[in-house]
């Protein structure tokens, strides 16, 4: 499983840091969807949302991504 990385401000570290969040493994979910004849599709859809959010790469604390539409990405 990979990570999305971006820049953001960490209130715990009190500085601009690299932030990351887990990526969705779409290949695995496609396999599960085919194997279960579409039954897995609603779960894949729900798991595609980035639950857990962005985390500071230095301290691991939750952070918000800064910039335009940061809440969406």
Helices and strands as residue ranges (DSSP letters): E 3-10, E 15-22, H 26-35, H 41-47, E 54-56, E 62-63
